[in-house]
Amino acid sequence: DGYSKDLEIQGVGFKANLKGKQLDLALGYSHPILMDIPEGIKVTVTDQTKLKVEGADKQLVGAVAHEIRGYYPPEPYKGKGVRIVGERVRRKEGKTVA
């Protein structure tokens, strides 16, 4: 049966694509992030913003999902970034002009 983790990408222009055995992430940096997918892990991308990490090893699935999230964790002001589905991000109020 195996284990799986769902991730979602939020932000204008943020997207993910699969290129063979590599995951291509465009997360607002000046360069694309290419991540090699380890053996035993299957990553599927739907409508460029939803990722599903699947595999038989629970620890490896969680580690890969956390590594993807680590490239751009959700930030508290606009909520942009890569988050695990169901993760709550505490939003902060921005600066106000007095």
Summary of the structure (lengths in Angstrom):
residues: 98
radius of gyration: 14.6
end to end distance: 57.1
largest distance: 57.1
contacts: 252
relative contact order: 0.26
helix: 13%
strand: 39%
